[in-house]
Amino acid sequence: MPPPLVSVLTPNYNHGRYLQKCLAGVSYQTFTDYEFLITDDGSTDNSRAIIEEAARGDSRIKAVFFEKNRGMVSAMENLLQRAQGKYIHWVAADDFVINKDFFQKGVTALENDPRPA
């Protein structure tokens, strides 16, 4: 199976109250050739349960759970090491991608003129 065109990367630490919207915004995209990688940095809230439930419903969601908080740099390094896509898009755990064509528009623009990438 070829790697996805886009790797969506999300580090998370105790953002459970925002995660469902974040996950929904990415899953709502019309563009589907992506992997959604999440690294949970030892959250102590309900983040893990939310991420695990979403991953059960969408095979593109792949999560790693640190047992204790290692800090943002470690979480971001973990995400970058796992990413397989040609393009990377960072989504903060408290972000919500509102436009359902956001990824499609970005990929189309980059494929037509790779200079910005």
C-alpha distances in whole Angstrom, upper triangle without the diagonal:
4,7,9,12,14,15,18,20,23,26,28,31,34,33,32,35,32,29,29,29,27,24,25,25,22,21,23,21,21,18,15,12,13,13,16,17,21,23,26,29,31,32,35,35,33,30,28,29,28,24,24,25,22,19,20,20,17,14,13,16,16,20,22,25,28,31,33,33,32,33,31,30,28,26,25,24,22,20,20,19,16,15,12,13,15,17,19,21,24,25,28,28,31,30,29,27,30,28,25,25,25,21,21,24,23,20,22,25,23,21,24,26,24,27,27,24
4,6,9,12,13,16,19,22,24,27,31,33,32,32,34,32,28,28,29,26,24,25,24,21,20,22,20,20,16,14,10,11,12,15,17,20,23,26,29,31,32,36,35,33,30,28,30,28,25,25,26,23,20,22,21,18,15,13,16,16,20,22,25,28,31,33,33,32,32,29,28,27,25,24,23,21,19,18,17,15,13,9,10,11,14,16,19,21,23,26,27,30,28,28,26,28,27,24,23,22,19,19,22,20,17,19,21,19,17,21,22,20,24,24,20
4,7,9,9,13,15,18,21,24,27,30,29,29,31,28,25,26,26,23,21,22,22,18,18,21,18,18,15,12,9,9,9,12,13,17,19,23,25,28,29,32,32,31,27,26,27,26,22,22,24,21,18,20,20,17,14,11,14,14,17,19,22,25,28,30,29,28,28,26,25,24,22,20,19,18,15,14,14,11,9,6,6,8,11,13,15,18,20,23,24,27,25,25,23,25,24,22,21,20,16,17,20,18,15,18,20,17,16,20,21,19,22,21,18
4,6,7,10,13,16,19,22,26,28,26,27,29,26,23,23,23,20,18,19,18,15,15,17,15,15,11,9,5,5,6,10,12,15,18,22,24,27,28,31,31,29,25,24,26,24,20,21,22,19,17,19,18,15,12,10,12,13,16,18,22,24,28,30,29,28,27,25,24,23,21,19,19,18,15,14,15,12,9,7,5,7,9,10,12,15,17,20,21,24,22,21,19,22,21,18,17,16,13,13,16,15,12,15,17,15,14,18,19,17,20,20,16
4,7,10,13,17,20,23,26,29,27,28,29,26,23,24,23,20,19,20,18,15,15,17,14,14,10,9,6,6,8,11,13,17,20,23,26,29,29,33,32,30,27,26,28,25,22,24,24,21,19,22,21,17,16,12,15,16,18,21,24,26,30,31,30,29,28,25,24,24,22,19,20,19,16,15,16,14,10,8,5,5,6,9,11,14,16,20,21,24,21,21,18,21,19,17,15,14,10,11,13,11,8,11,13,11,10,14,15,14,17,16,13
4,6,9,13,16,19,23,25,23,24,26,23,20,21,20,17,16,17,15,12,13,15,12,13,10,9,7,5,7,9,11,14,17,20,22,26,26,29,29,27,24,24,25,23,20,21,22,19,17,20,19,16,15,11,13,14,16,18,22,24,27,28,27,26,25,21,21,21,19,16,17,17,13,12,14,12,9,8,4,6,5,6,7,10,12,16,18,20,18,17,15,18,17,15,14,12,9,10,12,10,8,12,13,11,12,15,16,14,17,15,12
4,6,10,13,16,20,22,21,22,23,20,18,19,19,15,14,16,15,11,13,15,13,15,12,11,9,6,5,6,7,10,13,16,19,22,22,26,26,24,21,20,22,20,17,19,20,17,15,19,18,15,14,10,10,11,13,15,18,20,24,25,23,22,21,18,18,18,15,13,14,13,9,9,11,9,6,6,5,7,6,5,6,8,10,14,15,18,16,16,15,18,18,17,16,14,11,13,15,13,12,15,16,14,15,19,19,17,19,17,14
4,7,10,13,17,19,17,18,20,17,14,15,15,11,11,13,12,8,11,13,12,14,12,11,10,7,6,5,6,8,11,14,17,20,20,23,23,21,18,18,20,17,14,17,18,15,14,17,17,14,13,10,9,10,12,14,17,19,22,23,21,21,19,16,17,17,14,12,14,13,9,10,13,11,8,10,9,11,9,6,5,6,7,10,11,14,12,13,12,15,15,15,15,12,10,13,15,13,12,16,17,15,17,20,21,18,20,18,15
4,7,10,14,16,15,16,18,16,13,15,15,11,11,14,13,11,13,16,15,18,16,15,14,10,8,6,5,6,8,11,13,17,17,20,20,20,16,16,18,16,13,16,18,15,14,18,18,15,15,12,10,10,10,12,14,16,19,20,18,17,16,13,13,13,10,8,11,10,6,8,11,9,8,11,10,13,11,7,6,5,6,8,9,13,12,13,13,17,18,17,18,15,13,17,18,15,16,19,20,18,20,23,23,21,22,19,16
4,6,10,13,11,13,15,12,10,13,13,9,10,13,12,11,13,16,16,19,18,17,17,13,11,8,6,5,6,8,11,14,14,17,17,16,12,13,16,14,11,14,16,14,13,17,18,15,16,13,10,10,9,11,12,14,17,17,15,15,13,11,12,12,9,8,11,10,8,10,13,12,11,14,14,17,14,11,9,6,5,6,6,10,10,12,12,16,18,18,19,16,15,19,20,18,19,22,23,21,23,26,26,24,25,22,19
4,7,10,10,12,15,13,11,14,15,12,12,16,16,14,17,19,20,23,22,21,20,17,14,11,8,6,5,6,7,11,11,14,15,15,11,12,15,14,12,15,17,15,15,19,20,18,18,16,13,12,10,10,10,11,14,14,12,11,10,7,9,9,6,6,10,9,8,11,13,12,13,16,17,19,17,13,12,9,8,7,7,10,11,14,15,19,21,21,23,20,19,22,24,21,22,26,26,24,26,29,29,26,27,24,22
4,7,6,9,11,10,9,12,13,11,12,15,16,15,17,20,21,24,23,22,23,19,16,13,11,7,6,5,6,9,8,11,11,11,8,10,13,12,10,13,15,14,15,18,19,18,19,17,14,13,10,10,10,10,13,12,10,11,10,8,12,11,8,10,13,12,11,14,16,15,16,20,20,23,20,17,15,12,10,7,6,9,11,14,16,19,22,22,24,22,21,25,26,24,25,28,28,27,29,32,32,30,30,27,25
4,6,8,11,11,10,14,15,13,15,18,19,18,20,23,24,28,27,26,26,23,20,16,14,10,9,6,5,7,5,8,9,10,8,10,13,13,12,15,17,17,17,20,22,21,22,20,17,16,13,12,10,10,12,10,8,10,9,8,12,12,9,12,15,14,14,17,19,18,19,23,24,26,24,20,18,15,13,10,8,10,13,16,19,22,25,25,27,25,24,28,29,27,28,32,32,31,33,36,35,33,34,30,28
4,6,8,9,9,13,14,13,15,18,19,19,21,23,25,28,28,27,28,25,22,18,17,13,12,8,8,8,5,6,5,8,6,9,12,11,12,14,16,16,18,20,22,22,23,22,18,18,15,14,12,12,13,12,10,13,12,12,16,16,13,15,18,17,17,20,22,22,22,26,26,29,27,23,21,17,15,12,9,10,14,16,19,22,25,26,28,26,26,30,31,29,30,34,34,33,35,38,38,36,36,33,31
4,5,6,6,10,11,10,12,14,15,16,18,20,21,25,25,25,26,22,20,17,16,12,12,10,10,11,8,10,8,8,6,10,12,10,11,14,15,15,17,19,20,20,22,20,17,17,15,15,14,15,16,15,13,16,14,13,17,17,14,16,19,18,17,20,22,21,22,25,25,28,25,21,19,15,13,9,6,7,10,13,16,18,22,22,25,23,23,27,28,26,28,31,31,31,33,36,35,34,34,31,29
4,5,5,8,10,10,11,13,15,16,17,19,21,25,25,24,26,23,21,17,16,13,13,10,12,12,9,9,6,5,4,8,9,7,9,12,12,12,15,17,18,18,20,20,16,17,14,15,14,15,16,16,15,18,17,16,20,19,16,18,21,20,19,22,24,22,23,26,26,29,26,23,21,18,15,12,8,9,12,13,17,19,22,22,25,24,24,27,29,27,29,32,33,32,34,37,37,36,37,33,31
4,6,7,9,10,12,13,14,16,17,19,21,25,26,25,27,24,23,19,19,16,16,14,15,16,12,12,9,8,8,12,12,9,12,15,14,14,17,19,19,20,22,22,18,20,18,19,17,19,20,19,18,21,19,19,22,22,19,21,24,23,22,25,27,25,25,28,28,31,28,25,22,19,15,13,9,8,11,12,16,17,21,22,25,23,24,27,28,28,29,32,33,33,35,38,38,36,37,34,32
4,6,6,6,9,10,11,13,15,16,18,22,22,22,24,21,20,16,16,14,15,13,15,16,13,14,11,11,9,13,13,10,11,15,15,13,16,19,18,18,21,19,16,18,16,18,17,19,21,20,19,21,19,17,21,21,18,19,22,21,19,22,25,23,23,26,25,27,25,21,18,16,12,10,7,5,8,9,12,14,17,18,21,19,20,24,25,24,26,29,29,29,31,34,34,33,34,30,29
4,5,5,6,8,10,11,12,14,16,20,20,20,21,18,17,13,13,11,12,11,14,15,12,14,11,10,7,10,10,7,8,11,11,10,12,15,15,15,17,16,13,14,13,15,15,17,19,19,18,20,18,17,20,20,16,17,20,19,17,20,22,20,20,23,22,25,23,19,17,14,11,9,6,6,8,9,12,14,17,17,20,19,19,22,24,23,24,27,28,28,30,32,33,31,33,29,28
4,5,5,6,9,10,10,12,15,18,19,19,21,18,17,14,15,13,15,14,17,18,15,16,13,11,9,11,11,7,8,11,10,8,12,14,13,13,16,16,13,15,14,17,17,20,21,22,21,23,22,20,23,23,20,20,23,22,20,23,25,22,22,24,23,26,24,21,18,16,13,12,9,9,10,9,12,13,16,16,19,18,19,22,23,23,24,27,28,28,30,33,33,32,34,31,29
4,5,5,6,9,10,10,13,16,18,18,20,18,17,14,16,14,17,16,19,20,17,19,16,14,12,15,14,11,12,15,14,11,14,17,15,15,18,17,14,17,17,19,20,22,24,24,23,25,23,21,24,24,20,21,24,23,20,23,25,23,22,24,23,25,23,20,17,15,12,11,9,8,8,6,9,10,13,13,16,15,17,19,21,21,22,25,26,26,28,30,31,30,32,28,27
4,5,5,7,9,10,12,16,16,16,18,15,14,11,12,11,14,14,16,18,16,18,16,14,12,14,14,11,10,14,14,11,13,16,15,14,16,14,12,15,14,17,17,20,22,22,21,22,20,18,20,21,17,17,20,19,17,19,22,20,19,21,20,22,19,16,13,12,8,8,6,6,6,5,7,9,12,13,15,14,14,18,19,18,20,23,23,23,26,28,28,27,29,25,24
4,6,5,6,8,11,14,15,14,16,13,12,9,11,10,13,13,17,18,17,19,17,14,11,13,13,9,8,11,11,7,10,12,11,10,13,11,9,12,12,15,16,19,22,23,21,23,22,19,22,21,18,18,21,19,16,19,21,19,18,19,19,21,19,16,14,13,10,10,8,10,9,8,9,11,13,13,15,14,14,17,19,19,20,22,24,24,25,28,29,28,29,26,25
4,5,5,6,9,12,14,13,16,14,14,12,14,14,17,17,20,22,20,22,19,17,14,16,15,11,11,14,12,9,12,14,11,11,14,13,12,15,16,19,20,23,25,26,25,26,25,23,25,25,21,21,24,23,20,22,24,22,20,22,20,23,20,18,16,15,12,13,11,12,10,8,8,9,11,10,14,13,14,16,18,19,20,22,24,24,25,28,29,28,30,27,26
4,6,5,7,11,12,13,15,13,14,12,14,14,17,18,21,23,21,23,21,19,16,18,18,14,14,17,16,12,14,17,15,13,16,14,13,16,17,20,21,24,27,27,26,27,25,22,24,25,21,20,23,22,19,21,24,22,20,21,19,21,18,16,13,13,10,12,11,11,8,5,5,6,8,8,11,10,11,13,15,15,17,19,20,21,23,25,26,25,27,24,23
4,5,6,9,10,10,12,10,10,8,11,12,15,17,20,22,21,24,22,20,17,18,18,14,13,16,15,11,12,15,13,11,13,11,10,13,15,18,20,22,25,26,25,25,24,21,23,23,19,18,21,20,16,18,21,18,16,17,15,17,15,13,11,11,9,11,11,12,10,8,6,9,10,8,10,9,9,12,14,14,14,17,19,19,20,23,24,23,25,22,21
4,6,9,9,8,11,10,10,9,12,13,17,18,22,24,22,25,22,20,17,18,17,14,13,14,13,9,11,13,10,8,11,9,9,13,15,18,20,23,26,27,27,27,26,24,25,25,21,21,23,22,18,20,22,19,18,18,17,19,17,16,14,14,12,15,14,15,13,11,9,11,11,9,11,12,11,13,16,16,16,19,21,21,22,24,26,25,28,25,23
4,7,9,9,13,12,13,12,16,17,20,21,25,27,25,27,25,22,20,21,20,17,16,18,16,13,14,16,13,11,14,13,13,17,19,22,24,27,30,31,30,30,29,26,28,28,25,24,26,25,21,23,25,23,21,21,19,21,19,18,15,16,14,16,16,16,14,10,9,9,9,6,9,10,10,12,14,15,16,18,20,21,22,24,26,25,28,25,24
4,5,7,10,10,12,12,15,17,21,22,26,28,27,29,27,25,22,23,23,19,18,20,19,15,16,18,15,13,15,12,14,17,19,23,25,28,31,32,30,31,29,26,28,28,24,23,25,24,21,22,24,22,19,19,16,18,16,15,13,15,13,16,17,17,14,11,9,9,8,4,6,7,7,8,11,12,12,14,16,17,18,20,22,22,24,22,21
4,6,9,11,14,14,18,20,24,26,29,31,30,33,31,28,25,26,26,22,21,23,21,18,18,20,17,14,16,14,16,19,22,25,28,31,34,35,34,34,33,30,31,31,27,26,28,27,23,24,26,24,21,20,17,18,17,17,15,18,17,20,20,21,18,15,12,12,9,6,6,8,8,7,10,12,12,13,15,17,17,19,21,21,24,22,21
4,6,8,11,12,16,19,22,25,28,30,30,33,31,29,26,26,26,23,21,22,22,18,18,20,17,14,15,12,15,18,20,24,27,29,33,34,33,32,31,28,29,29,26,24,26,24,21,21,23,21,18,17,14,14,13,14,13,16,16,19,20,21,18,16,13,14,11,8,7,8,6,5,9,10,9,10,13,14,14,16,18,18,21,20,18
4,6,9,10,14,17,21,23,26,29,28,31,29,27,24,24,24,21,19,20,19,16,15,17,14,11,12,9,12,15,18,21,24,27,31,32,31,31,30,27,28,28,24,23,24,23,19,20,21,19,16,15,12,14,13,14,14,16,16,19,20,21,19,17,14,16,14,11,10,11,9,9,12,13,11,13,16,16,16,18,21,20,23,22,20
4,7,10,13,17,20,23,26,29,29,32,31,28,25,25,25,23,20,21,21,17,16,18,16,13,12,9,12,14,18,21,24,27,30,32,31,30,29,26,27,26,23,21,22,21,18,18,19,16,13,12,9,11,11,12,13,16,16,20,21,23,20,19,16,18,17,14,13,13,10,10,13,13,10,12,15,15,14,17,19,18,21,20,18
4,6,9,13,16,19,22,25,25,28,27,25,22,21,22,20,17,18,19,15,14,16,15,11,11,7,9,11,14,17,20,23,26,28,27,26,26,23,23,22,19,18,19,18,14,14,16,13,10,9,7,10,9,10,10,12,13,16,17,20,18,17,14,17,16,14,13,13,9,11,14,13,11,14,16,15,15,18,20,18,21,19,17
4,6,10,13,16,19,22,22,25,25,23,19,18,20,18,14,15,16,13,11,14,14,10,9,5,6,7,11,13,17,20,23,25,24,23,23,20,21,20,17,15,16,14,11,12,13,10,8,8,8,11,11,10,10,12,12,15,16,19,17,17,15,18,18,16,16,15,12,14,17,15,14,17,19,18,18,22,23,21,23,21,18
4,7,10,13,16,19,19,22,21,19,16,15,16,14,11,13,14,11,9,13,13,9,9,6,5,6,8,11,14,17,20,22,21,21,20,18,18,18,14,14,15,13,10,12,13,11,9,11,10,13,12,10,10,10,10,12,12,15,14,14,13,16,17,15,16,15,12,15,18,16,15,19,21,19,20,24,24,22,24,22,19
4,7,10,13,16,16,19,19,18,14,14,16,14,10,12,14,12,10,14,14,12,11,8,6,5,6,8,11,14,17,18,18,17,17,15,15,14,11,10,12,10,7,9,11,8,7,10,11,14,13,11,10,10,10,12,11,15,15,16,15,19,20,19,20,18,15,18,21,18,18,22,23,21,22,26,26,24,25,23,20
4,6,9,12,12,16,16,15,11,10,13,12,8,10,13,11,10,14,15,13,13,11,7,6,5,6,8,11,14,15,14,15,14,12,14,12,9,9,12,9,7,11,12,10,10,13,14,17,16,13,12,10,10,10,9,13,13,15,16,19,21,20,21,19,17,21,23,21,21,24,25,24,25,29,29,26,28,25,22
4,6,9,10,14,14,14,11,10,13,13,10,12,15,14,12,16,18,16,16,14,11,9,6,5,6,7,11,12,11,11,11,10,11,9,6,8,10,7,6,10,11,10,12,15,16,19,18,15,14,12,12,11,10,14,15,17,18,22,24,23,25,22,21,24,26,24,24,27,28,26,28,31,31,28,29,27,24
4,6,6,10,11,11,8,7,11,11,9,11,14,14,13,16,18,17,17,16,13,11,7,6,5,6,9,9,9,10,10,10,12,10,7,10,12,10,10,14,15,14,15,19,20,23,22,18,17,14,13,12,10,13,15,18,19,23,25,25,27,24,23,27,28,26,27,30,31,29,31,34,34,32,33,30,27
4,6,9,11,13,10,10,14,14,12,14,17,17,17,20,22,21,21,20,16,14,11,9,6,5,7,7,5,6,7,8,10,8,6,10,12,10,11,14,15,15,17,21,22,25,23,20,19,16,15,13,12,14,17,20,22,25,28,28,29,27,26,29,31,28,29,33,33,31,33,36,36,33,34,31,28
4,6,9,11,9,9,13,14,13,14,17,18,18,20,22,22,22,22,18,16,12,10,7,5,5,4,4,7,9,11,13,11,10,13,15,13,15,18,18,18,20,24,25,28,27,23,22,19,18,16,14,16,19,22,24,27,30,30,32,30,29,32,34,32,32,36,36,35,37,40,39,37,37,34,32
4,6,8,6,7,11,11,11,13,16,16,17,19,21,21,22,22,18,16,13,12,8,8,8,8,7,10,11,12,15,14,12,15,17,16,16,20,21,20,22,25,26,29,27,24,22,19,17,15,12,14,17,20,23,25,28,29,31,29,28,32,33,31,32,36,36,35,37,40,39,37,38,35,32
4,7,8,9,11,12,13,15,17,18,19,21,23,24,25,24,21,19,16,15,11,11,10,9,9,13,14,15,18,17,15,19,21,19,20,23,24,24,25,29,30,33,31,28,26,23,21,18,15,16,20,22,25,28,31,31,33,31,31,35,36,34,35,39,39,38,40,43,43,41,41,38,36
4,6,8,9,10,12,13,15,16,18,19,21,22,23,23,20,19,16,16,13,13,13,12,12,16,16,17,20,19,17,20,22,21,21,24,26,24,26,29,30,33,31,27,25,22,19,17,13,14,18,20,23,25,28,29,31,30,29,33,34,33,34,38,38,37,39,42,42,40,41,38,36
4,6,6,7,9,10,11,13,15,16,18,19,21,21,17,17,14,15,12,14,14,14,15,18,18,19,22,21,18,21,23,21,21,24,25,24,25,28,29,32,30,27,24,22,19,17,13,14,17,18,21,23,27,26,29,28,28,31,33,32,33,36,37,36,38,41,41,40,41,38,35
4,6,5,6,9,10,11,12,14,16,17,18,18,14,14,11,12,10,12,13,13,13,16,16,16,19,18,15,17,20,18,17,21,22,20,21,24,25,28,26,23,21,18,16,14,10,12,15,16,19,21,24,24,27,25,25,28,30,28,29,33,34,33,35,38,38,36,37,34,32
4,5,5,6,8,10,10,12,14,15,16,16,13,12,9,10,8,10,11,12,13,16,17,17,19,18,15,17,19,17,16,20,21,19,20,23,24,28,26,23,22,19,17,16,12,15,17,18,21,23,26,25,28,26,26,29,31,30,30,33,34,33,35,38,38,36,38,35,32
4,6,5,6,9,10,11,13,14,16,17,13,14,11,13,11,14,14,16,17,20,20,20,23,21,18,21,23,20,19,23,24,21,23,25,26,30,28,25,24,22,19,18,14,16,19,19,21,23,26,25,28,27,26,29,32,31,31,34,36,35,36,39,40,38,40,37,35
4,6,5,6,9,10,11,13,15,15,12,13,11,13,12,15,16,18,18,20,20,20,23,21,18,20,22,20,19,22,23,21,21,24,24,28,26,23,21,19,16,15,12,13,15,15,18,20,22,21,24,24,23,26,28,28,28,31,33,32,34,37,37,36,37,34,32
4,5,5,6,9,10,10,12,12,8,9,7,10,10,13,15,17,17,19,19,18,20,19,15,17,19,17,15,19,20,17,18,20,21,24,23,20,18,17,14,14,11,13,15,15,17,19,22,21,23,22,21,24,26,25,26,29,30,29,31,34,35,33,35,32,29
4,5,5,6,9,10,11,12,9,9,8,10,10,14,15,17,18,20,21,20,23,21,17,19,21,18,17,20,21,18,19,21,22,26,25,22,21,20,18,18,15,17,19,19,20,23,25,23,25,25,23,26,29,28,28,31,33,32,33,36,37,35,37,34,32
4,5,5,7,9,11,13,10,11,11,14,14,17,18,21,21,23,24,23,26,24,20,22,24,21,20,23,24,21,21,23,24,27,26,24,22,21,19,19,16,18,19,18,20,21,23,22,24,24,23,26,29,28,28,31,33,32,33,36,37,36,38,35,33
4,5,5,6,9,10,7,10,10,13,14,18,20,22,22,23,23,22,24,23,19,20,23,20,18,21,22,19,19,20,21,24,23,21,19,18,16,16,14,16,16,15,16,18,20,18,21,21,20,22,25,24,24,27,29,29,30,33,34,32,35,32,30
4,5,5,6,7,5,7,8,11,13,16,18,21,21,23,23,22,23,22,18,19,21,18,16,19,20,16,17,18,19,22,21,20,19,18,16,17,15,18,18,18,18,20,22,20,22,21,20,22,25,24,24,27,29,28,29,32,33,31,34,31,29
4,6,7,10,8,10,11,14,15,19,20,23,24,26,26,25,27,25,22,23,24,21,20,23,23,19,20,21,21,25,25,23,22,22,20,21,18,21,21,20,21,23,24,22,24,24,23,24,28,27,27,29,32,31,31,35,36,34,37,35,32
4,7,9,9,11,13,16,18,22,23,26,26,28,28,27,28,27,23,24,26,23,21,24,24,21,20,21,21,24,24,23,21,21,19,21,18,20,20,19,19,20,21,19,21,22,20,22,25,25,25,27,30,29,30,33,34,33,36,34,31
4,5,6,9,11,15,17,21,23,26,26,27,27,25,26,25,22,22,23,21,18,21,21,18,17,17,17,21,20,19,18,19,17,19,17,20,19,18,17,19,20,17,19,19,17,19,22,22,21,24,26,26,26,29,31,29,32,30,28
4,5,7,10,14,17,20,23,25,26,26,26,25,26,24,21,21,22,19,17,19,19,15,15,15,16,19,19,18,18,19,18,20,19,22,21,20,19,22,22,19,20,21,18,20,23,22,21,24,26,25,25,29,30,29,31,30,27
4,6,10,13,16,20,22,25,24,25,25,23,23,22,19,18,19,17,14,16,17,13,12,12,12,16,15,15,14,15,15,17,17,19,18,18,17,19,19,17,18,17,15,17,20,19,18,21,23,22,22,25,27,25,28,26,23
4,6,10,13,16,19,21,21,22,21,20,21,19,16,16,18,15,12,15,16,12,12,13,14,17,16,15,14,14,13,15,14,17,16,16,16,19,19,17,19,18,16,18,21,20,19,23,25,23,24,27,28,27,29,27,24
4,7,10,13,16,19,19,19,19,18,19,17,14,14,15,12,10,13,13,10,10,12,13,17,17,15,15,15,14,16,14,18,18,18,19,22,23,21,22,21,18,21,24,22,21,25,26,25,25,29,30,27,29,27,24
4,7,10,13,15,15,16,16,15,17,14,11,13,14,11,9,13,13,10,12,14,16,19,19,16,16,15,14,15,13,17,17,18,19,22,24,23,24,23,21,23,26,24,24,27,29,27,28,31,32,29,31,29,26
4,7,10,12,13,13,14,14,15,12,9,12,12,8,9,12,12,10,12,15,17,21,20,18,18,16,16,16,14,18,19,21,22,25,27,26,27,25,23,26,29,26,26,30,31,29,30,34,34,31,32,30,27
4,6,9,10,11,13,13,15,12,10,13,14,10,11,15,15,13,16,19,21,24,23,20,20,18,17,16,14,18,20,22,23,26,29,28,29,28,26,29,31,29,29,33,34,32,33,37,36,34,35,33,30
4,5,7,8,10,11,13,10,8,12,13,10,12,15,15,14,17,20,23,26,25,22,22,19,19,17,16,19,21,24,25,29,31,31,32,30,28,31,33,31,31,35,35,33,35,38,38,35,36,33,30
4,7,9,12,14,16,13,12,16,16,14,16,19,18,18,21,24,26,30,29,26,25,23,22,20,18,21,24,26,28,31,34,33,35,33,32,35,37,35,35,38,39,37,39,42,42,39,40,37,34
4,6,9,12,14,11,11,15,16,14,16,19,19,19,22,25,28,30,29,26,25,22,22,19,18,20,23,26,28,31,34,34,36,33,32,36,37,35,35,39,39,37,39,42,42,39,39,37,34
4,6,9,11,9,9,13,14,13,15,18,18,19,21,25,26,29,27,24,23,20,19,17,16,18,21,24,26,29,32,32,34,31,30,34,35,33,33,37,37,35,37,40,39,37,37,34,32
4,7,8,6,7,10,11,11,13,16,16,17,19,23,25,27,26,22,22,19,19,17,17,19,22,25,27,30,32,33,34,31,30,33,35,32,32,36,36,34,36,39,38,35,35,32,30
4,6,6,7,9,10,11,13,15,16,17,19,23,24,26,24,21,20,17,17,14,14,17,19,22,24,28,30,31,32,29,28,32,32,29,30,34,33,31,34,37,35,33,32,30,27
4,6,5,6,9,10,11,12,14,16,16,20,21,23,21,17,16,13,13,11,12,14,16,20,21,25,27,28,29,25,24,28,29,26,27,30,30,28,30,33,32,29,29,26,24
4,5,5,6,9,10,11,12,14,15,19,20,22,20,17,16,14,15,14,15,17,19,22,23,27,28,29,30,26,25,29,29,26,27,30,29,27,30,32,31,28,27,25,22
4,5,5,6,9,10,11,12,14,18,20,22,21,17,18,15,16,15,16,19,20,23,24,28,30,30,31,28,26,29,30,27,28,31,31,28,31,34,32,29,29,27,24
4,5,5,6,9,10,11,12,16,18,20,19,15,15,12,13,12,12,15,17,20,21,25,26,27,27,25,23,26,28,25,25,29,29,27,29,32,31,28,28,26,23
4,5,5,6,9,10,11,14,15,17,15,12,12,10,11,11,12,15,16,19,20,23,25,25,25,22,21,24,25,22,22,26,26,23,25,28,27,24,25,22,19
4,5,5,6,9,10,13,15,17,16,13,14,12,15,15,16,19,20,22,23,27,28,28,28,25,23,26,27,24,24,27,27,24,26,29,28,25,25,23,20
4,6,5,6,9,12,15,17,16,14,15,13,15,15,15,19,20,22,23,26,27,27,27,25,23,26,27,24,24,28,28,25,27,30,29,26,27,25,22
4,5,5,6,10,12,14,13,10,11,10,12,12,13,17,17,19,19,23,24,23,24,21,19,22,23,20,20,24,24,22,23,27,26,23,24,22,19
4,5,5,9,10,12,11,9,11,10,13,14,16,19,19,21,21,24,25,24,24,21,19,22,23,20,19,23,23,20,21,25,24,20,21,19,16
4,6,8,11,13,14,12,14,14,16,18,19,22,22,24,24,27,28,27,27,24,22,24,26,23,21,25,25,22,23,27,26,23,24,22,19
4,6,9,12,13,11,13,13,15,17,18,21,21,23,22,26,26,25,25,23,20,22,24,22,20,24,25,22,23,26,26,23,24,23,19
4,6,9,9,8,10,11,14,16,17,20,20,21,20,23,23,22,22,20,16,19,21,18,16,20,21,18,19,23,22,19,21,20,16
4,7,9,9,12,14,16,19,20,23,22,23,21,24,24,22,22,20,16,18,20,17,15,19,20,17,17,21,21,18,20,19,16
4,5,7,10,12,15,18,20,22,21,21,19,22,21,20,18,17,13,14,16,14,12,15,16,13,13,17,18,15,17,16,13
4,7,10,13,16,20,22,24,22,22,20,23,21,20,18,17,13,14,15,12,10,13,14,10,10,14,14,11,14,13,10
4,7,10,13,17,19,21,19,19,17,20,18,18,16,14,10,12,13,10,8,12,12,9,10,14,13,11,13,11,8
4,7,10,13,15,18,16,17,15,18,18,17,16,13,11,13,14,11,10,14,14,12,13,17,16,13,15,13,10
4,6,10,13,15,12,13,11,15,15,15,14,11,9,12,13,10,10,14,14,12,15,18,17,15,16,13,11
4,6,9,12,10,12,11,15,15,16,16,13,12,15,16,13,14,18,17,16,18,21,20,18,19,16,14
4,6,8,6,8,8,12,14,14,15,12,12,15,16,14,16,19,19,18,21,23,23,21,22,19,17
4,5,5,8,10,13,16,17,18,15,15,19,20,17,19,23,22,22,24,27,26,24,25,21,20
4,6,8,11,14,17,18,19,17,17,21,22,20,22,25,25,24,27,29,29,28,28,25,23
4,7,10,13,16,17,19,17,18,22,22,21,23,26,26,26,28,30,30,29,29,26,25
4,7,9,12,14,16,13,15,18,18,17,20,22,22,22,25,27,27,26,26,23,22
4,6,9,11,13,11,13,16,17,16,18,21,21,22,24,26,26,26,27,23,23
4,6,7,9,7,9,12,13,13,15,17,18,18,21,23,23,23,24,21,20
4,6,9,8,11,13,13,14,17,18,19,20,22,24,24,25,26,23,22
4,5,5,9,10,10,11,14,15,16,18,19,20,22,22,24,21,21
4,6,8,8,10,12,13,14,16,18,19,20,22,22,24,22,21
4,6,5,6,9,10,10,12,14,15,16,18,19,21,19,19
4,6,5,6,9,10,11,12,14,16,17,17,19,16,16
4,5,5,6,8,10,10,12,14,15,15,17,15,14
4,5,5,6,9,10,10,12,14,15,17,16,15
4,6,5,6,9,10,11,12,13,16,14,14
4,5,5,6,9,10,11,11,13,11,10
4,5,5,6,8,10,10,13,11,10
4,6,5,6,9,10,13,12,12
4,6,5,6,8,10,9,10
4,5,5,5,8,7,7
4,6,6,9,10,9
4,6,9,10,11
4,6,7,8
4,6,5
4,5
4
